[in-house]
Amino acid sequence: MQIKLGGIAAFCVGATLIVSCGGGGGGGTFDDTGSSDVAGASGAQGGASKNAGGGSGGSGSQTASGAAGTTTAAGGTTPAAAGTAPAATGTTPAATDTAPAATAATPAAPAATPAASATTPAAPAATAAPAAASPAAAAPAAAPASSAAGTIVPLYTPPSDPSWALVAGAKAAHPRVNVIAVVNPANGPGGGMNSAYAVGIQKLTAAGVKVLGYVATGYGANAAAAVKADIDRWQNFYPGQLGGIFFDEQSNKPEQVGYYRDVSQYAKSKGLPFTVGNPGTDTAESYVGALDVMLIYESAGVPSAAAMGGWHTKYAPTNFGVIPYASGIDPAFVRSARQYVGYVYVQNDTLPNPWDSVPANFADLLAALE
């Protein structure tokens, strides 16, 4: 049986005078015995198990110097003031012949001296500019560190399942963590509005959870028109309740970037502004920006730093997420993963369908993400 995953899924600083400027794998499937390529991070295929309201189903995942210039200028003023002092000194000989004149001229030199003092603060003011430029120069080095903390939960259980209340309660207890839940009534929106889902989605949203609707793309094989029709159904059945669309079975082939950019933009045009793609494995770099987030790992066991690092570190961590299963929640792993990806979910359930439950200690994951 194939199990398809519905996975969740310098600038330049100018200052006076001088300016300083600062793939993936192929398709894969889960069979009844589990795939050999899920036991490890490298090259593993994913795809959250498609599940109509918690049942089984399946989709395998496939494969400063401006201040220095100012200082010079200020420094230039100081000699100018110093140059005034000789002028006053020059009046002293005149005082030999006319003492009163010398007396009158003598105050002139002190008058020039304060002028030099007045210009002196200009240099310290200019030296403050490089300090402002320093953080900008350091920004690229900090790129791998993630200031965002979130999780994408494949919530493929029915609304009556305790897992929905568990997710809502954990979010309420950890409001700073961005919790995204993917709901999946029937491997997609189904044939009509489901009142239980409408109520359940409302409760999740009230708790601060962002809810996405599941849409399968068949690794790009499903016609774009069919994908858009599912998007329309989600919006029509649950108007104003969803925060976006989760595209499962995302291709990782560069030639299909346009397909995913098209359906992602269509969802946004329909008032579903947040889009997540799930290739379940590494993908082509050209996909960055086509979707808001991509899940680059969905396999048994947690991914290695190498699987999350590499070319991904050129982009903000919020572009990527991981959803390992068959693994316990390890705060040390979560802290490490946050250097590379903005969304981390860890599931202790396993095949044939890891996504028909939510870990009882889900709140511990959110605590580690804070």
C-alpha positions as a Markdown table, in Angstrom:
| # | Residue | x | y | z |
|---|---|---|---|---|
| 1 | Met | 0.0 | 0.0 | 0.0 |
| 2 | Gln | 1.3 | 3.4 | -0.8 |
| 3 | Ile | 1.2 | 6.0 | 2.0 |
| 4 | Lys | 1.2 | 9.6 | 0.7 |
| 5 | Leu | 2.2 | 12.2 | 3.1 |
| 6 | Gly | 0.1 | 15.2 | 3.6 |
| 7 | Gly | 3.2 | 16.3 | 5.4 |
| 8 | Ile | 3.2 | 19.6 | 6.8 |
| 9 | Ala | 4.0 | 19.9 | 6.5 |
| 10 | Ala | 25.6 | 46.8 | 3.4 |
| 11 | Phe | 23.0 | 47.6 | 2.6 |
| 12 | Cys | 25.1 | 50.7 | 2.1 |
| 13 | Val | 25.7 | 53.2 | 5.0 |
| 14 | Gly | 26.6 | 56.7 | 3.9 |
| 15 | Ala | 28.4 | 59.2 | 6.1 |
| 16 | Thr | 30.1 | 62.5 | 5.5 |
| 17 | Leu | 32.8 | 62.5 | 2.8 |
| 18 | Ile | 33.3 | 58.8 | 2.5 |
| 19 | Val | 30.8 | 56.0 | 2.1 |
| 20 | Ser | 31.4 | 52.4 | 3.2 |
| 21 | Cys | 29.2 | 49.6 | 2.0 |
| 22 | Gly | 29.4 | 47.3 | 4.0 |
| 23 | Gly | 17.5 | 18.7 | -5.1 |
| 24 | Gly | 16.9 | 16.8 | -4.6 |
| 25 | Gly | 16.0 | 13.3 | -4.8 |
| 26 | Gly | 13.4 | 11.7 | -6.9 |
| 27 | Gly | 10.0 | 10.3 | -6.0 |
| 28 | Gly | 9.6 | 7.7 | -3.4 |
| 29 | Thr | 6.9 | 5.7 | -1.7 |
| 30 | Phe | 6.2 | 4.1 | 1.6 |
| 31 | Asp | 5.2 | 0.4 | 1.2 |
| 32 | Asp | 3.7 | -1.8 | 4.0 |
| 33 | Thr | 7.0 | -2.8 | 5.3 |
| 34 | Gly | 8.5 | 0.7 | 5.3 |
| 35 | Ser | 11.0 | 2.1 | 2.9 |
| 36 | Ser | 14.7 | 1.5 | 3.3 |
| 37 | Asp | 15.4 | 5.0 | 2.4 |
| 38 | Val | 13.6 | 6.5 | 5.3 |
| 39 | Ala | 16.1 | 5.4 | 8.0 |
| 40 | Gly | 18.4 | 8.3 | 7.8 |
| 41 | Ala | 18.5 | 11.9 | 6.7 |
| 42 | Ser | 20.5 | 11.6 | 3.5 |
| 43 | Gly | 18.3 | 11.3 | 0.4 |
| 44 | Ala | 15.3 | 10.1 | 2.3 |
| 45 | Gln | 12.0 | 10.5 | 0.7 |
| 46 | Gly | 8.9 | 11.7 | 2.5 |
| 47 | Gly | 5.4 | 12.8 | 1.9 |
| 48 | Ala | 3.0 | 12.9 | 4.8 |
| 49 | Ser | 0.5 | 10.0 | 4.7 |
| 50 | Lys | -2.7 | 11.2 | 3.1 |
| 51 | Asn | -5.4 | 10.5 | 5.6 |
| 52 | Ala | -9.1 | 11.3 | 5.3 |
| 53 | Gly | -10.0 | 12.4 | 8.7 |
| 54 | Gly | -7.4 | 10.2 | 10.4 |
| 55 | Gly | -7.7 | 7.1 | 8.2 |
| 56 | Ser | -4.8 | 5.7 | 6.3 |
| 57 | Gly | -4.0 | 6.6 | 2.7 |
| 58 | Gly | -0.8 | 7.6 | 1.2 |
| 59 | Ser | 1.6 | 9.7 | -0.6 |
| 60 | Gly | 5.3 | 9.0 | -0.7 |
| 61 | Ser | 7.5 | 11.9 | -0.9 |
| 62 | Gln | 10.1 | 12.1 | -3.6 |
| 63 | Thr | 12.5 | 11.8 | -4.2 |
| 64 | Ala | 33.1 | 53.7 | 7.7 |
| 65 | Ser | 34.3 | 55.1 | 6.4 |
| 66 | Gly | 32.1 | 58.2 | 6.2 |
| 67 | Ala | 32.9 | 59.0 | 9.8 |
| 68 | Ala | 36.5 | 59.0 | 9.0 |
| 69 | Gly | 35.9 | 61.6 | 6.4 |
| 70 | Thr | 34.0 | 63.7 | 8.9 |
| 71 | Thr | 36.8 | 63.3 | 11.4 |
| 72 | Thr | 39.2 | 64.6 | 8.8 |
| 73 | Ala | 36.9 | 67.6 | 8.2 |
| 74 | Ala | 36.6 | 68.3 | 11.9 |
| 75 | Gly | 40.3 | 67.8 | 12.2 |
| 76 | Gly | 40.7 | 70.3 | 9.4 |
| 77 | Thr | 38.8 | 72.8 | 11.5 |
| 78 | Thr | 41.1 | 72.5 | 14.4 |
| 79 | Pro | 44.1 | 73.8 | 12.5 |
| 80 | Ala | 42.0 | 76.6 | 11.2 |
| 81 | Ala | 41.3 | 77.7 | 14.7 |
| 82 | Ala | 44.9 | 77.2 | 15.6 |
| 83 | Gly | 45.7 | 79.5 | 12.7 |
| 84 | Thr | 43.7 | 82.2 | 14.3 |
| 85 | Ala | 45.8 | 82.1 | 17.4 |
| 86 | Pro | 49.0 | 83.3 | 15.6 |
| 87 | Ala | 46.9 | 86.2 | 14.2 |
| 88 | Ala | 46.2 | 87.3 | 17.8 |
| 89 | Thr | 49.9 | 86.8 | 18.6 |
| 90 | Gly | 50.7 | 88.9 | 15.7 |
| 91 | Thr | 48.9 | 91.9 | 17.3 |
| 92 | Thr | 51.2 | 91.7 | 20.2 |
| 93 | Pro | 54.0 | 93.7 | 18.5 |
| 94 | Ala | 51.4 | 96.4 | 17.9 |
| 95 | Ala | 50.9 | 96.5 | 21.6 |
| 96 | Thr | 54.5 | 97.6 | 22.0 |
| 97 | Asp | 53.7 | 100.9 | 20.3 |
| 98 | Thr | 50.1 | 101.2 | 21.5 |
| 99 | Ala | 49.4 | 99.4 | 24.7 |
| 100 | Pro | 45.7 | 100.0 | 24.7 |
| 101 | Ala | 45.4 | 98.5 | 21.2 |
| 102 | Ala | 47.2 | 95.4 | 22.4 |
| 103 | Thr | 44.9 | 95.2 | 25.3 |
| 104 | Ala | 42.0 | 95.5 | 22.9 |
| 105 | Ala | 43.4 | 92.9 | 20.6 |
| 106 | Thr | 44.3 | 90.4 | 23.3 |
| 107 | Pro | 40.7 | 89.3 | 23.8 |
| 108 | Ala | 40.5 | 88.4 | 20.2 |
| 109 | Ala | 42.7 | 85.4 | 20.6 |
| 110 | Pro | 40.6 | 83.9 | 23.4 |
| 111 | Ala | 37.6 | 84.6 | 21.2 |
| 112 | Ala | 39.1 | 82.4 | 18.5 |
| 113 | Thr | 40.1 | 79.7 | 21.0 |
| 114 | Pro | 36.5 | 78.9 | 22.0 |
| 115 | Ala | 35.7 | 78.6 | 18.3 |
| 116 | Ala | 38.2 | 75.8 | 18.1 |
| 117 | Ser | 36.6 | 74.3 | 21.2 |
| 118 | Ala | 33.2 | 74.5 | 19.6 |
| 119 | Thr | 34.4 | 72.6 | 16.6 |
| 120 | Thr | 36.1 | 69.9 | 18.6 |
| 121 | Pro | 32.8 | 68.0 | 19.5 |
| 122 | Ala | 32.2 | 67.5 | 15.7 |
| 123 | Ala | 34.9 | 64.8 | 15.6 |
| 124 | Pro | 33.4 | 62.6 | 18.4 |
| 125 | Ala | 30.0 | 63.0 | 16.7 |
| 126 | Ala | 31.4 | 61.7 | 13.4 |
| 127 | Thr | 33.1 | 58.7 | 15.1 |
| 128 | Ala | 29.7 | 57.4 | 16.2 |
| 129 | Ala | 28.8 | 56.5 | 12.6 |
| 130 | Pro | 31.1 | 53.4 | 12.2 |
| 131 | Ala | 29.4 | 51.9 | 15.3 |
| 132 | Ala | 26.1 | 52.1 | 13.6 |
| 133 | Ala | 27.5 | 50.4 | 10.5 |
| 134 | Ser | 29.0 | 47.5 | 12.4 |
| 135 | Pro | 25.8 | 45.5 | 13.0 |
| 136 | Ala | 25.0 | 45.6 | 9.3 |
| 137 | Ala | 28.4 | 44.1 | 8.4 |
| 138 | Ala | 27.8 | 41.3 | 10.9 |
| 139 | Ala | 24.4 | 40.4 | 9.6 |
| 140 | Pro | 25.4 | 37.8 | 7.0 |
| 141 | Ala | 27.3 | 35.8 | 9.6 |
| 142 | Ala | 24.2 | 35.5 | 11.7 |
| 143 | Ala | 22.1 | 34.2 | 8.8 |
| 144 | Pro | 21.9 | 30.5 | 10.0 |
| 145 | Ala | 20.5 | 31.5 | 13.4 |
| 146 | Ser | 16.7 | 31.4 | 13.5 |
| 147 | Ser | 14.8 | 34.1 | 15.4 |
| 148 | Ala | 11.6 | 32.4 | 14.4 |
| 149 | Ala | 10.2 | 29.4 | 16.1 |
| 150 | Gly | 7.4 | 27.4 | 14.7 |
| 151 | Thr | 6.0 | 23.9 | 14.0 |
| 152 | Ile | 3.9 | 22.5 | 11.2 |
| 153 | Val | 1.6 | 19.7 | 12.4 |
| 154 | Pro | 0.0 | 17.2 | 10.0 |
| 155 | Leu | -3.2 | 17.0 | 11.9 |
| 156 | Tyr | -4.8 | 14.2 | 10.0 |
| 157 | Thr | -7.1 | 13.1 | 12.7 |
| 158 | Pro | -10.9 | 13.9 | 12.9 |
| 159 | Pro | -11.9 | 17.0 | 14.9 |
| 160 | Ser | -13.4 | 14.7 | 17.6 |
| 161 | Asp | -9.9 | 13.2 | 18.3 |
| 162 | Pro | -8.2 | 14.5 | 21.5 |
| 163 | Ser | -5.2 | 15.6 | 19.3 |
| 164 | Trp | -7.1 | 18.7 | 18.2 |
| 165 | Ala | -7.7 | 19.9 | 21.8 |
| 166 | Leu | -4.1 | 19.0 | 22.6 |
| 167 | Val | -2.7 | 21.2 | 19.8 |
| 168 | Ala | -5.0 | 24.1 | 20.8 |
| 169 | Gly | -4.1 | 23.8 | 24.5 |
| 170 | Ala | -0.4 | 23.7 | 23.8 |
| 171 | Lys | -0.6 | 26.7 | 21.6 |
| 172 | Ala | -2.5 | 28.6 | 24.3 |
| 173 | Ala | 0.2 | 27.7 | 26.8 |
| 174 | His | 3.0 | 28.8 | 24.4 |
| 175 | Pro | 1.6 | 31.8 | 22.5 |
| 176 | Arg | 5.0 | 32.9 | 21.1 |
| 177 | Val | 5.4 | 29.7 | 19.1 |
| 178 | Asn | 4.0 | 29.8 | 15.6 |
| 179 | Val | 1.8 | 26.7 | 15.4 |
| 180 | Ile | 0.5 | 25.6 | 11.9 |
| 181 | Ala | -1.9 | 22.7 | 11.6 |
| 182 | Val | -2.7 | 21.0 | 8.3 |
| 183 | Val | -6.2 | 19.5 | 8.2 |
| 184 | Asn | -7.3 | 16.8 | 5.8 |
| 185 | Pro | -10.9 | 15.7 | 5.7 |
| 186 | Ala | -10.7 | 13.5 | 2.6 |
| 187 | Asn | -7.3 | 13.6 | 1.0 |
| 188 | Gly | -8.3 | 17.2 | 0.3 |
| 189 | Pro | -11.4 | 19.3 | 1.1 |
| 190 | Gly | -13.9 | 16.6 | 0.3 |
| 191 | Gly | -17.2 | 17.0 | -1.5 |
| 192 | Gly | -18.7 | 19.6 | 0.8 |
| 193 | Met | -18.5 | 21.5 | 4.1 |
| 194 | Asn | -18.1 | 19.2 | 7.1 |
| 195 | Ser | -19.7 | 20.9 | 10.2 |
| 196 | Ala | -17.3 | 19.1 | 12.6 |
| 197 | Tyr | -14.4 | 20.4 | 10.7 |
| 198 | Ala | -15.9 | 23.9 | 10.6 |
| 199 | Val | -16.2 | 23.9 | 14.4 |
| 200 | Gly | -12.8 | 22.3 | 14.9 |
| 201 | Ile | -11.0 | 24.8 | 12.7 |
| 202 | Gln | -12.8 | 27.6 | 14.5 |
| 203 | Lys | -11.5 | 26.4 | 17.9 |
| 204 | Leu | -7.9 | 26.0 | 16.6 |
| 205 | Thr | -8.0 | 29.5 | 15.1 |
| 206 | Ala | -9.4 | 30.9 | 18.3 |
| 207 | Ala | -6.4 | 29.4 | 20.2 |
| 208 | Gly | -4.0 | 31.1 | 17.7 |
| 209 | Val | -3.3 | 28.1 | 15.5 |
| 210 | Lys | -3.0 | 28.9 | 11.7 |
| 211 | Val | -4.9 | 26.2 | 9.8 |
| 212 | Leu | -4.0 | 25.1 | 6.3 |
| 213 | Gly | -6.1 | 23.0 | 3.9 |
| 214 | Tyr | -4.5 | 19.9 | 2.4 |
| 215 | Val | -4.2 | 19.6 | -1.4 |
| 216 | Ala | -2.4 | 16.8 | -3.2 |
| 217 | Thr | -0.3 | 17.7 | -6.3 |
| 218 | Gly | 1.0 | 14.3 | -7.4 |
| 219 | Tyr | 4.5 | 15.6 | -7.7 |
| 220 | Gly | 3.3 | 17.9 | -10.4 |
| 221 | Ala | 1.4 | 15.3 | -12.3 |
| 222 | Asn | -2.0 | 16.6 | -11.1 |
| 223 | Ala | -3.4 | 19.1 | -13.5 |
| 224 | Ala | -3.0 | 22.7 | -12.2 |
| 225 | Ala | -6.8 | 23.2 | -12.9 |
| 226 | Ala | -7.6 | 20.3 | -10.6 |
| 227 | Val | -5.3 | 21.7 | -7.9 |
| 228 | Lys | -7.0 | 25.1 | -8.2 |
| 229 | Ala | -10.4 | 23.5 | -8.0 |
| 230 | Asp | -9.4 | 22.0 | -4.6 |
| 231 | Ile | -8.3 | 25.4 | -3.5 |
| 232 | Asp | -11.6 | 26.9 | -4.5 |
| 233 | Arg | -13.4 | 24.2 | -2.6 |
| 234 | Trp | -11.5 | 24.9 | 0.6 |
| 235 | Gln | -12.3 | 28.5 | 0.4 |
| 236 | Asn | -16.0 | 27.9 | -0.4 |
| 237 | Phe | -16.5 | 25.3 | 2.3 |
| 238 | Tyr | -14.7 | 27.2 | 5.1 |
| 239 | Pro | -14.7 | 30.8 | 4.1 |
| 240 | Gly | -12.5 | 33.1 | 6.2 |
| 241 | Gln | -11.4 | 30.2 | 8.4 |
| 242 | Leu | -8.2 | 29.0 | 6.7 |
| 243 | Gly | -4.8 | 30.7 | 6.7 |
| 244 | Gly | -3.5 | 29.0 | 3.6 |
| 245 | Ile | -2.9 | 25.8 | 1.6 |
| 246 | Phe | -0.6 | 22.8 | 2.1 |
| 247 | Phe | 0.6 | 21.3 | -1.2 |
| 248 | Asp | 1.6 | 17.7 | -0.5 |
| 249 | Glu | 3.6 | 15.5 | -2.9 |
| 250 | Gln | 5.6 | 18.5 | -4.1 |
| 251 | Ser | 8.0 | 17.8 | -6.9 |
| 252 | Asn | 11.6 | 18.6 | -6.4 |
| 253 | Lys | 12.4 | 18.8 | -10.1 |
| 254 | Pro | 13.6 | 22.3 | -11.3 |
| 255 | Glu | 11.5 | 22.2 | -14.4 |
| 256 | Gln | 8.3 | 22.2 | -12.3 |
| 257 | Val | 9.0 | 25.3 | -10.2 |
| 258 | Gly | 6.6 | 27.3 | -12.5 |
| 259 | Tyr | 3.8 | 24.9 | -11.7 |
| 260 | Tyr | 4.1 | 25.4 | -8.0 |
| 261 | Arg | 4.6 | 29.1 | -8.2 |
| 262 | Asp | 1.4 | 29.2 | -10.2 |
| 263 | Val | -0.8 | 27.3 | -7.8 |
| 264 | Ser | 0.7 | 29.1 | -4.8 |
| 265 | Gln | -0.1 | 32.5 | -6.3 |
| 266 | Tyr | -3.6 | 31.3 | -7.1 |
| 267 | Ala | -4.1 | 30.3 | -3.5 |
| 268 | Lys | -3.0 | 33.7 | -2.3 |
| 269 | Ser | -5.3 | 35.4 | -4.8 |
| 270 | Lys | -8.2 | 33.6 | -3.2 |
| 271 | Gly | -7.4 | 34.9 | 0.3 |
| 272 | Leu | -5.3 | 31.9 | 1.4 |
| 273 | Pro | -2.1 | 33.8 | 1.9 |
| 274 | Phe | 0.3 | 31.2 | 3.4 |
| 275 | Thr | 1.5 | 28.2 | 1.3 |
| 276 | Val | 3.6 | 25.2 | 2.2 |
| 277 | Gly | 5.1 | 22.6 | -0.1 |
| 278 | Asn | 6.1 | 19.1 | 1.0 |
| 279 | Pro | 8.6 | 17.3 | -1.1 |
| 280 | Gly | 9.7 | 15.5 | 2.1 |
| 281 | Thr | 13.3 | 15.6 | 0.9 |
| 282 | Asp | 15.8 | 18.1 | -0.4 |
| 283 | Thr | 14.8 | 20.0 | -3.4 |
| 284 | Ala | 16.0 | 22.3 | -6.1 |
| 285 | Glu | 17.2 | 25.7 | -4.8 |
| 286 | Ser | 15.1 | 27.4 | -7.5 |
| 287 | Tyr | 12.0 | 26.5 | -5.5 |
| 288 | Val | 12.8 | 29.1 | -2.8 |
| 289 | Gly | 10.2 | 31.8 | -3.1 |
| 290 | Ala | 7.8 | 29.8 | -5.2 |
| 291 | Leu | 6.2 | 28.7 | -1.9 |
| 292 | Asp | 6.4 | 30.3 | 1.6 |
| 293 | Val | 7.9 | 27.2 | 3.2 |
| 294 | Met | 9.1 | 23.8 | 2.1 |
| 295 | Leu | 9.4 | 20.7 | 4.2 |
| 296 | Ile | 12.9 | 19.3 | 3.3 |
| 297 | Tyr | 12.9 | 16.2 | 5.5 |
| 298 | Glu | 10.2 | 13.6 | 6.3 |
| 299 | Ser | 11.7 | 10.3 | 7.4 |
| 300 | Ala | 12.2 | 8.1 | 10.4 |
| 301 | Gly | 14.7 | 9.6 | 12.8 |
| 302 | Val | 15.9 | 13.2 | 13.0 |
| 303 | Pro | 17.8 | 14.8 | 10.2 |
| 304 | Ser | 21.5 | 15.5 | 10.4 |
| 305 | Ala | 22.9 | 19.0 | 10.4 |
| 306 | Ala | 24.3 | 18.3 | 6.9 |
| 307 | Ala | 20.8 | 17.6 | 5.7 |
| 308 | Met | 19.5 | 20.9 | 7.0 |
| 309 | Gly | 22.5 | 22.9 | 6.2 |
| 310 | Gly | 24.4 | 23.2 | 2.9 |
| 311 | Trp | 22.8 | 25.6 | 0.3 |
| 312 | His | 19.8 | 26.2 | 2.6 |
| 313 | Thr | 22.0 | 28.4 | 4.8 |
| 314 | Lys | 22.0 | 31.1 | 2.1 |
| 315 | Tyr | 18.3 | 31.8 | 2.8 |
| 316 | Ala | 16.3 | 32.6 | 5.9 |
| 317 | Pro | 15.5 | 29.6 | 8.0 |
| 318 | Thr | 11.8 | 30.4 | 7.7 |
| 319 | Asn | 11.9 | 29.0 | 4.2 |
| 320 | Phe | 12.3 | 25.5 | 5.5 |
| 321 | Gly | 10.9 | 22.9 | 7.9 |
| 322 | Val | 11.4 | 19.3 | 8.9 |
| 323 | Ile | 8.9 | 16.7 | 10.1 |
| 324 | Pro | 10.8 | 13.6 | 11.3 |
| 325 | Tyr | 8.8 | 10.7 | 12.7 |
| 326 | Ala | 9.6 | 7.6 | 14.8 |
| 327 | Ser | 11.6 | 9.9 | 17.1 |
| 328 | Gly | 11.1 | 11.3 | 20.5 |
| 329 | Ile | 11.2 | 15.1 | 21.3 |
| 330 | Asp | 14.8 | 16.0 | 22.1 |
| 331 | Pro | 15.2 | 19.7 | 23.1 |
| 332 | Ala | 18.9 | 19.6 | 22.1 |
| 333 | Phe | 17.9 | 18.5 | 18.6 |
| 334 | Val | 15.2 | 21.2 | 18.4 |
| 335 | Arg | 17.7 | 23.9 | 19.4 |
| 336 | Ser | 20.2 | 22.7 | 16.9 |
| 337 | Ala | 17.6 | 22.4 | 14.1 |
| 338 | Arg | 16.4 | 26.0 | 14.6 |
| 339 | Gln | 19.8 | 27.2 | 13.3 |
| 340 | Tyr | 18.8 | 26.0 | 9.9 |
| 341 | Val | 15.0 | 25.7 | 9.7 |
| 342 | Gly | 12.2 | 27.8 | 10.9 |
| 343 | Tyr | 9.7 | 25.0 | 11.5 |
| 344 | Val | 10.3 | 21.8 | 13.5 |
| 345 | Tyr | 7.9 | 19.0 | 14.2 |
| 346 | Val | 8.8 | 15.7 | 15.8 |
| 347 | Gln | 6.5 | 12.7 | 15.9 |
| 348 | Asn | 7.0 | 9.5 | 17.9 |
| 349 | Asp | 4.5 | 7.6 | 15.8 |
| 350 | Thr | 5.7 | 5.6 | 12.8 |
| 351 | Leu | 4.6 | 3.7 | 9.7 |
| 352 | Pro | 2.2 | 2.8 | 8.2 |
| 353 | Asn | 0.8 | 6.2 | 9.1 |
| 354 | Pro | 2.8 | 8.5 | 11.4 |
| 355 | Trp | 0.3 | 11.3 | 11.1 |
| 356 | Asp | -2.8 | 9.7 | 12.6 |
| 357 | Ser | -1.8 | 11.0 | 16.1 |
| 358 | Val | -0.1 | 13.8 | 17.9 |
| 359 | Pro | 2.5 | 13.2 | 20.6 |
| 360 | Ala | 1.1 | 13.4 | 24.1 |
| 361 | Asn | 4.1 | 15.6 | 25.0 |
| 362 | Phe | 3.5 | 18.0 | 22.1 |
| 363 | Ala | 3.7 | 20.9 | 24.6 |
| 364 | Asp | 7.3 | 20.0 | 25.3 |
| 365 | Leu | 8.1 | 20.6 | 21.7 |
| 366 | Leu | 6.6 | 24.1 | 21.9 |
| 367 | Ala | 8.6 | 24.8 | 25.1 |
| 368 | Ala | 11.8 | 23.8 | 23.2 |
| 369 | Leu | 10.8 | 26.2 | 20.4 |
| 370 | Glu | 10.3 | 29.2 | 22.6 |
